[in-house]
Amino acid sequence: MLITDDGAVVTNHHLVSDATSIAVTLSGGEEYDWRVEGSDPATDLAVVRIDGDGFPTTQFGDSDRLKVGQQVIAIGNPLGFQATVTAGIISGLGRTFRTDSDRLVEGVIQADAALNPGNSGGPLINAQTQVVGINTAIILPAQNICLAVPSQTVQWVVDQLLGEEKVRRAFMGISGYSGKLRPDKRQTLEIE
């Protein structure tokens, strides 16, 4: 999905992480070579760039305003059928799922739009034709459980990837312990 008129495309990390030759094909059939601009496995998002300018771009909607029961449309190329459109409703917000590479992706949108392999990286749009998410996963063997990264997350990650080619996250370095404290530690901490 083109997000800037100079050729930045947002897609899924899992689509480009091990890829050696993929072409970006636009709706008019034009094919472009691409290069990875940046990738974020933690959100399963990536930005690739194609050469050119004057491309039509996508308008993002506010995923924070989504409501359970709201209608959405998923667009993609499932099983090679280009520009396939399916409709559904938002079934849940703030979901968490574990990817095939065992990464935990949090805060995703759950919808019941029918997705298949090839829908990944495509837009999830609202009734105003604004992108409210990027389709990223399906849950097998369930039917019609579609997971999408919310547009607010997409925009934040894209800004990071275009600016620094990686996402910077804060890390506090705090860990927990669930066990009994030794008597000398209890005394030091003044715990009875």
Secondary structure, 3 states (H helix, E strand, C coil): CECCCCCEEEECHHHHCCCCCCCEECCCCCEECEEEEEEECCCCEEEEEECCCCCCCCCECCHHHCCCCCEEEEEECHHHCCCEEEEEEEEEEEEEEECCCCCEEEEEEEECCCCCCCCCCCEEECCCCCEEEEEEEECCCCCCCEEEEEHHHHHHHHHHHHHHCCCCCCCCCCCCCCCCCCHHHHHHCCCC
